[in-house]
Amino acid sequence: MQNTRLNTLVVSTSNQVGAWFRNPWRRLSLNLICLLFGFFLGTAISTETGQSARWDVPAAGLLVLFTELYSKFFYQTRKPGVQRSLLTESVNLLKIGLIFSLFIEAFKLGS
């Protein structure tokens, strides 16, 4: 890729953000935010699709498809001794929060 000003700006900004998130507390706080946002997203999706009964099954199918495909990607590409990137960890925690939220919604409907 050519060394343009835009390319230099993008590379330097991504390096600065990466250096900022190397701090373990910042990384932990971002992961916690992703987990809680996944929980919120699961609650919001199930509530909104439950309002109109036509979208329940397609939304559930899309969520299951997303979680299964990402789980396959996340757990199959594990190399011993290599730390995963922040983006893949964050999306995995978002997925875990989403699944947990759907379990909680199922318990609410069952009671």
Secondary structure, DSSP 8 states (H G I E B T S, - for coil): ----HHHHHHHHHHHHHHHHTTSHHHHHHHHHHHHHHHHHHHHHHHHHHHHSGGGHHHHHHHHHHHHHHHHHHHHHS--TT----HHHHHHHHHHHHHHHHHHHHHHHHH-
